[in-house]
Amino acid sequence: MGWSRPLGLTYGGGRSSTRPFPRSGRIPGLLRAPGSRLGPTEDFREDLTGVGMTGLQVLHSRIARQLDHDYLTDPAGAHSATMDRRQDLQSELNACDTA
């Protein structure tokens, strides 16, 4: 299913294009939002005690999505760093629930 008519968007210094996004897939001038997964090579705080409940929930969601991705794409299963992060997050969420 494609677009029935050109969009005619303007981006990147005023040039006009009929494509919705540049070939690179990035929109110039916009910051890239973090992905929905948190891979084993991405930064992760070692001390989660200063992270609020909302931050913990976001991290937990990203880790859960990474685990889903790992199990679906790697026959060996999830990466050990991701499993460790999940355990750390669960411990901190449990501590918040009992406080």
DSSP file (Angstrom, degrees, kcal/mol; ACC not computed):
  #  RESIDUE AA STRUCTURE BP1 BP2  ACC     N-H-->O    O-->H-N    N-H-->O    O-->H-N    TCO  KAPPA ALPHA  PHI   PSI    X-CA   Y-CA   Z-CA
    1    1 A M              0   0    0      0, 0.0     2,-0.2     0, 0.0     3,-0.0   0.000 360.0 360.0 360.0 126.2    0.0    0.0    0.0
    2    2 A G        -     0   0    0      1,-0.1     2,-0.2     2,-0.0     3,-0.0  -0.650 360.0 -73.5-121.9 178.6    1.5    3.4   -1.0
    3    3 A W        -     0   0    0     -2,-0.2    -1,-0.1     1,-0.1     4,-0.0  -0.535  32.2-147.1 -72.7 138.5    0.7    7.0   -1.0
    4    4 A S  S    S+     0   0    0     -2,-0.2    -1,-0.1     1,-0.2    -2,-0.0   0.695  81.9  17.6 -81.7 -18.3   -1.9    7.9   -3.5
    5    5 A R  S    S-     0   0    0     13,-0.0    -1,-0.2    -3,-0.0     2,-0.0  -0.987  93.8 -88.9-147.6 154.8   -0.4   11.4   -4.1
    6    6 A P        -     0   0    0      0, 0.0    13,-0.1     0, 0.0    12,-0.1  -0.324  26.7-144.4 -64.0 145.9    2.9   13.1   -3.3
    7    7 A L        -     0   0    0     11,-1.2    11,-0.2     2,-0.0    12,-0.1   0.814  16.4-151.0 -82.3 -31.0    3.2   14.7    0.1
    8    8 A G        +     0   0    0      1,-0.2    10,-0.2     9,-0.0     2,-0.1   0.889  27.3 176.8  63.3  41.2    5.3   17.6   -1.0
    9    9 A L  E     -A   17   0A   0      8,-0.7     8,-2.4    10,-0.3     2,-0.5  -0.426  22.8-139.8 -76.7 152.2    7.0   18.0    2.3
   10   10 A T  E     +A   16   0A   0      6,-0.2     2,-0.3    -2,-0.1     6,-0.2  -0.952  36.2 145.3-112.3 132.4    9.8   20.6    2.9
   11   11 A Y  E  >  +A   15   0A   0      4,-1.8     4,-0.8    -2,-0.5    18,-0.1  -0.980  40.5  37.6-156.3 163.4   12.8   19.7    5.0
   12   12 A G  T  4 S-     0   0    0     16,-0.3     3,-0.5    -2,-0.3    -1,-0.2   0.954 130.2 -20.4  60.2  61.5   16.5   20.2    5.3
   13   13 A G  T  4 S-     0   0    0      1,-0.2    -1,-0.2    -3,-0.1    -3,-0.0   0.703 119.9 -60.4  84.5  19.4   17.0   23.9    4.4
   14   14 A G  T  4 S+     0   0    0      1,-0.3    -1,-0.2     0, 0.0    -2,-0.2   0.455  86.6 145.7  93.1   0.9   13.8   24.4    2.5
   15   15 A R  E  <  -A   11   0A   0     -4,-0.8    -4,-1.8    -3,-0.5     2,-0.3  -0.473  42.8-133.3 -72.0 146.3   14.1   21.9   -0.3
   16   16 A S  E     +A   10   0A   0     -6,-0.2     2,-0.3    -2,-0.1    -6,-0.2  -0.755  27.5 175.7-100.5 145.9   10.9   20.4   -1.4
   17   17 A S  E     -A    9   0A   0     -8,-2.4    -8,-0.7    -2,-0.3    -9,-0.0  -0.989  36.8-143.2-146.0 152.8   10.4   16.7   -1.9
   18   18 A T  S    S+     0   0    0     -2,-0.3   -11,-1.2   -10,-0.2    -8,-0.1   0.487  81.4  92.7 -91.5  -4.6    7.6   14.4   -2.8
   19   19 A R  S    S-     0   0    0    -10,-0.1   -10,-0.3   -13,-0.1    -2,-0.1  -0.686  76.9-136.7 -87.1 142.6    9.1   11.8   -0.4
   20   20 A P  S    S+     0   0    0      0, 0.0    -1,-0.1     0, 0.0    -3,-0.0   0.818  86.6  14.1 -69.1 -29.1    7.8   11.8    3.2
   21   21 A F  S    S-     0   0    0      6,-0.0     6,-0.1   -12,-0.0    -3,-0.0  -0.968  89.5 -95.0-141.3 155.3   11.3   11.4    4.6
   22   22 A P    >   -     0   0    0      0, 0.0     3,-2.0     0, 0.0   -10,-0.0  -0.217  46.2-100.2 -64.0 163.7   14.9   11.7    3.3
   23   23 A R  T 3  S+     0   0    0      1,-0.3    -2,-0.0     2,-0.1     0, 0.0   0.805 120.3  63.8 -56.7 -31.9   16.6    8.6    2.1
   24   24 A S  T 3  S-     0   0    0      2,-0.2    -1,-0.3     1,-0.1     3,-0.1   0.688 106.2-125.4 -69.0 -16.2   18.6    8.2    5.3
   25   25 A G  S <  S+     0   0    0     -3,-2.0     2,-0.3     1,-0.3    -2,-0.1   0.376  77.0 109.9  86.2  -5.1   15.3    7.7    7.2
   26   26 A R        -     0   0    0      6,-0.0    -1,-0.3    -5,-0.0    -2,-0.2  -0.798  67.4-133.3-104.4 147.1   16.2   10.6    9.6
   27   27 A I    >   -     0   0    0     -2,-0.3     3,-1.7    -6,-0.1    -6,-0.0  -0.887  30.0-122.8 -98.1 114.6   14.4   13.9    9.6
   28   28 A P  T 3  S+     0   0    0      0, 0.0   -16,-0.3     0, 0.0     3,-0.1  -0.233  92.9  24.5 -57.8 142.1   17.0   16.7    9.7
   29   29 A G  T 3  S+     0   0    0      1,-0.2     2,-0.4   -18,-0.1   -18,-0.0   0.328  99.9 103.3  88.1  -8.6   16.8   19.1   12.6
   30   30 A L  S <  S-     0   0    0     -3,-1.7    -1,-0.2     3,-0.0     2,-0.2  -0.891  71.1-124.2-109.6 139.0   15.0   16.6   14.9
   31   31 A L        -     0   0    0     -2,-0.4     2,-0.5    -3,-0.1    -4,-0.0  -0.545  31.4-111.7 -75.5 143.6   16.7   14.7   17.7
   32   32 A R        -     0   0    0     -2,-0.2    -1,-0.1     1,-0.0     3,-0.1  -0.644  29.3-136.1 -78.4 124.9   16.4   11.0   17.5
   33   33 A A        -     0   0    0     -2,-0.5    -1,-0.0     1,-0.1    -3,-0.0  -0.468  32.8 -92.2 -74.6 150.7   14.2    9.6   20.3
   34   34 A P        -     0   0    0      0, 0.0    -1,-0.1     0, 0.0     4,-0.1  -0.316  48.6-106.8 -61.6 149.1   15.5    6.6   22.1
   35   35 A G        -     0   0    0      2,-0.2    27,-0.0     1,-0.1    -3,-0.0  -0.065  25.3-107.2 -68.9 176.1   14.2    3.3   20.7
   36   36 A S  S    S+     0   0    0     29,-0.1     2,-0.3    25,-0.0    29,-0.3   0.568 102.1  59.2 -83.8  -7.9   11.6    1.2   22.3
   37   37 A R  S    S-     0   0    0     28,-0.1     2,-0.6    29,-0.1    -2,-0.2  -0.842  72.4-141.9-117.2 157.5   14.2   -1.4   23.3
   38   38 A L        -     0   0    0     24,-1.2    28,-0.1    -2,-0.3    -2,-0.0  -0.897  25.3-151.9-119.8  99.2   17.4   -1.1   25.4
   39   39 A G    >   -     0   0    0     -2,-0.6     3,-1.4     1,-0.1    27,-0.0  -0.176  26.3-107.5 -70.2 162.6   20.1   -3.2   23.9
   40   40 A P  T 3  S+     0   0    0      0, 0.0    -1,-0.1     0, 0.0     4,-0.1   0.694 118.1  51.9 -65.6 -19.3   23.0   -4.7   25.9
   41   41 A T  T 3  S+     0   0    0      2,-0.1     2,-0.1    40,-0.0     3,-0.1   0.535  90.2  97.7 -94.5  -6.9   25.5   -2.2   24.5
   42   42 A E  S <  S-     0   0    0     -3,-1.4    -4,-0.0     1,-0.1     0, 0.0  -0.459  88.3 -86.0 -81.1 155.9   23.5    0.9   25.4
   43   43 A D        +     0   0    0     -2,-0.1     2,-0.3     1,-0.0    -1,-0.1  -0.267  47.6 179.3 -61.5 142.9   24.1    2.9   28.5
   44   44 A F        -     0   0    0     -3,-0.1     2,-0.1    -4,-0.1    -1,-0.0  -0.974  29.8-115.6-147.7 130.8   22.4    1.7   31.7
   45   45 A R        -     0   0    0     -2,-0.3     3,-0.1     1,-0.2     0, 0.0  -0.422  13.6-156.0 -67.7 135.7   22.7    3.2   35.2
   46   46 A E  S    S+     0   0    0      1,-0.2     2,-0.7    -2,-0.1    -1,-0.2   0.858  85.8  54.5 -78.0 -35.5   24.2    0.9   37.7
   47   47 A D        +     0   0    0      1,-0.1     3,-0.4     2,-0.0    -1,-0.2  -0.876  59.8 173.0-103.2 109.3   22.5    2.7   40.7
   48   48 A L    >   +     0   0    0     -2,-0.7     3,-1.4     1,-0.2    -1,-0.1   0.414  54.1  96.9 -93.9   0.9   18.8    2.8   40.1
   49   49 A T  T 3  S+     0   0    0      1,-0.3    -1,-0.2     0, 0.0    -2,-0.0   0.798  83.5  50.4 -65.3 -27.8   17.9    4.2   43.5
   50   50 A G  T 3  S+     0   0    0     -3,-0.4     2,-0.4     2,-0.0    -1,-0.3   0.491  88.0 100.4 -87.5  -2.7   17.6    7.8   42.2
   51   51 A V  S <  S-     0   0    0     -3,-1.4    -3,-0.0     1,-0.1     5,-0.0  -0.691  72.5-128.1 -85.6 131.2   15.4    6.9   39.3
   52   52 A G     >  -     0   0    0     -2,-0.4     4,-2.5     1,-0.1     5,-0.2  -0.147  28.5 -97.1 -71.5 172.4   11.7    7.7   39.9
   53   53 A M  H  > S+     0   0    0      1,-0.2     4,-2.5     2,-0.2     5,-0.2   0.896 124.1  51.3 -59.2 -42.9    8.9    5.2   39.4
   54   54 A T  H  > S+     0   0    0      1,-0.2     4,-2.2     2,-0.2    -1,-0.2   0.921 110.6  48.9 -62.7 -42.9    8.1    6.5   35.9
   55   55 A G  H  > S+     0   0    0      1,-0.2     4,-2.5     2,-0.2    -1,-0.2   0.896 111.2  50.0 -62.6 -40.5   11.7    6.2   34.9
   56   56 A L  H  X S+     0   0    0     -4,-2.5     4,-2.7     1,-0.2    -1,-0.2   0.901 110.1  50.3 -63.9 -40.7   11.8    2.6   36.3
   57   57 A Q  H  X S+     0   0    0     -4,-2.5     4,-2.2     2,-0.2    -2,-0.2   0.891 110.8  49.1 -65.5 -38.7    8.7    1.7   34.4
   58   58 A V  H  X S+     0   0    0     -4,-2.2     4,-2.4     2,-0.2    -2,-0.2   0.941 112.8  47.2 -65.7 -46.6   10.1    3.1   31.2
   59   59 A L  H  X S+     0   0    0     -4,-2.5     4,-2.5     1,-0.2    -2,-0.2   0.912 111.5  51.5 -60.1 -42.3   13.3    1.2   31.6
   60   60 A H  H  X S+     0   0    0     -4,-2.7     4,-2.6     1,-0.2    -1,-0.2   0.904 109.8  49.7 -61.8 -41.7   11.4   -2.0   32.5
   61   61 A S  H  X S+     0   0    0     -4,-2.2     4,-2.2     2,-0.2    -1,-0.2   0.920 111.6  47.9 -63.4 -43.9    9.3   -1.7   29.3
   62   62 A R  H  X S+     0   0    0     -4,-2.4     4,-1.9     2,-0.2   -24,-1.2   0.886 113.1  48.2 -65.7 -38.6   12.4   -1.1   27.2
   63   63 A I  H  X S+     0   0    0     -4,-2.5     4,-2.7     2,-0.2    -2,-0.2   0.912 110.2  52.0 -67.2 -42.3   14.1   -4.2   28.7
   64   64 A A  H  X S+     0   0    0     -4,-2.6     4,-2.3     1,-0.2    -2,-0.2   0.904 110.3  48.6 -60.7 -41.1   11.0   -6.3   28.3
   65   65 A R  H  X S+     0   0    0     -4,-2.2     4,-2.3   -29,-0.3    -1,-0.2   0.877 110.5  51.3 -67.1 -36.2   10.9   -5.4   24.6
   66   66 A Q  H  X S+     0   0    0     -4,-1.9     4,-3.0     2,-0.2    -2,-0.2   0.915 109.0  50.6 -66.0 -41.8   14.6   -6.2   24.2
   67   67 A L  H  X S+     0   0    0     -4,-2.7     4,-2.7     2,-0.2     5,-0.2   0.927 110.0  49.9 -60.9 -44.6   14.0   -9.6   25.8
   68   68 A D  H  X S+     0   0    0     -4,-2.3     4,-1.8     1,-0.2    -1,-0.2   0.936 112.7  47.7 -56.4 -46.8   11.2  -10.3   23.4
   69   69 A H  H  X S+     0   0    0     -4,-2.3     4,-1.9     1,-0.2     5,-0.2   0.926 111.8  49.7 -61.0 -46.6   13.4   -9.2   20.5
   70   70 A D  H  X S+     0   0    0     -4,-3.0     4,-2.5     1,-0.2     7,-0.4   0.931 111.4  47.7 -59.9 -47.2   16.3  -11.4   21.8
   71   71 A Y  H  < S+     0   0    0     -4,-2.7    -1,-0.2     1,-0.2    -2,-0.2   0.829 115.5  46.0 -65.7 -30.7   14.1  -14.5   22.2
   72   72 A L  H  < S+     0   0    0     -4,-1.8    -1,-0.2    -5,-0.2    -2,-0.2   0.761 123.9  30.7 -82.1 -25.0   12.6  -14.1   18.7
   73   73 A T  H  < S+     0   0    0     -4,-1.9    -2,-0.2     1,-0.2    -3,-0.2   0.629 112.2  58.2-111.4 -15.9   15.8  -13.4   16.9
   74   74 A D    ><  -     0   0    0     -4,-2.5     3,-2.0    -5,-0.2    -1,-0.2  -0.954  59.6-156.0-122.9 117.0   18.5  -15.3   18.7
   75   75 A P  T 3  S+     0   0    0      0, 0.0    -1,-0.1     0, 0.0     3,-0.1   0.766  96.3  61.2 -59.9 -24.0   18.3  -19.1   19.1
   76   76 A A  T 3  S-     0   0    0      1,-0.3     2,-0.2    -6,-0.1    -5,-0.1   0.610 107.9-131.2 -78.0 -11.2   20.6  -18.8   22.1
   77   77 A G    <   -     0   0    0     -3,-2.0    -1,-0.3    -7,-0.4     2,-0.0  -0.574  50.8  -4.0  96.4-160.5   18.1  -16.6   23.9
   78   78 A A  S    S-     0   0    0     -2,-0.2     2,-0.1     1,-0.1   -11,-0.1  -0.304  73.9-102.3 -74.6 152.2   18.5  -13.3   25.7
   79   79 A H     >  -     0   0    0      1,-0.1     4,-1.9    -2,-0.0     3,-0.3  -0.462  27.8-125.2 -69.5 142.2   21.8  -11.6   26.2
   80   80 A S  H  > S+     0   0    0      1,-0.2     4,-2.3     2,-0.2     5,-0.2   0.842 109.6  56.6 -62.3 -34.1   23.2  -12.0   29.8
   81   81 A A  H  > S+     0   0    0      1,-0.2     4,-2.3     2,-0.2    -1,-0.2   0.899 107.1  49.3 -63.8 -39.4   23.5   -8.2   30.2
   82   82 A T  H  > S+     0   0    0     -3,-0.3     4,-2.2     2,-0.2    -2,-0.2   0.892 110.3  50.5 -66.9 -39.3   19.8   -7.8   29.4
   83   83 A M  H  X S+     0   0    0     -4,-1.9     4,-2.0     2,-0.2    -2,-0.2   0.902 110.7  49.4 -64.7 -40.8   18.9  -10.5   31.9
   84   84 A D  H  X S+     0   0    0     -4,-2.3     4,-2.4     2,-0.2    -2,-0.2   0.904 110.3  50.8 -64.0 -41.5   21.0   -8.8   34.6
   85   85 A R  H  X S+     0   0    0     -4,-2.3     4,-2.6     1,-0.2    -2,-0.2   0.898 107.9  52.9 -63.0 -40.4   19.4   -5.5   33.9
   86   86 A R  H  X S+     0   0    0     -4,-2.2     4,-2.5     1,-0.2    -1,-0.2   0.920 109.6  48.5 -61.2 -43.1   15.9   -7.0   34.2
   87   87 A Q  H  X S+     0   0    0     -4,-2.0     4,-2.2     2,-0.2    -2,-0.2   0.911 111.2  49.8 -64.1 -42.8   16.8   -8.5   37.6
   88   88 A D  H  X S+     0   0    0     -4,-2.4     4,-2.1     1,-0.2    -2,-0.2   0.915 112.6  47.7 -61.4 -43.5   18.2   -5.1   38.8
   89   89 A L  H  X S+     0   0    0     -4,-2.6     4,-2.8     2,-0.2     5,-0.2   0.907 110.6  50.8 -65.3 -42.2   15.0   -3.4   37.6
   90   90 A Q  H  X S+     0   0    0     -4,-2.5     4,-2.5     1,-0.2    -1,-0.2   0.903 110.0  50.4 -63.6 -39.9   12.7   -5.9   39.3
   91   91 A S  H  X S+     0   0    0     -4,-2.2     4,-2.1     2,-0.2    -1,-0.2   0.922 113.1  45.5 -63.0 -43.9   14.6   -5.6   42.6
   92   92 A E  H  X S+     0   0    0     -4,-2.1     4,-2.1     2,-0.2    -2,-0.2   0.897 112.7  50.0 -68.9 -39.7   14.3   -1.8   42.5
   93   93 A L  H  X S+     0   0    0     -4,-2.8     4,-2.2     2,-0.2    -2,-0.2   0.907 110.8  50.3 -64.1 -40.4   10.6   -1.9   41.5
   94   94 A N  H  X S+     0   0    0     -4,-2.5     4,-1.8    -5,-0.2    -2,-0.2   0.900 109.3  51.3 -62.7 -40.5    9.9   -4.4   44.4
   95   95 A A  H  X S+     0   0    0     -4,-2.1     4,-0.9     1,-0.2    -1,-0.2   0.891 110.3  49.1 -64.4 -38.4   11.7   -2.1   46.8
   96   96 A C  H  < S+     0   0    0     -4,-2.1     3,-0.3     1,-0.2    -2,-0.2   0.883 109.3  53.0 -66.4 -38.0    9.5    0.9   45.6
   97   97 A D  H  < S+     0   0    0     -4,-2.2    -1,-0.2     1,-0.2    -2,-0.2   0.851 112.5  43.4 -66.9 -33.7    6.4   -1.2   46.0
   98   98 A T  H  <        0   0    0     -4,-1.8    -1,-0.2     1,-0.2    -2,-0.2   0.592 360.0 360.0 -89.4  -9.7    7.2   -2.1   49.6
   99   99 A A     <        0   0    0     -4,-0.9    -1,-0.2    -3,-0.3    -2,-0.1   0.482 360.0 360.0 -76.8 360.0    8.3    1.4   50.6
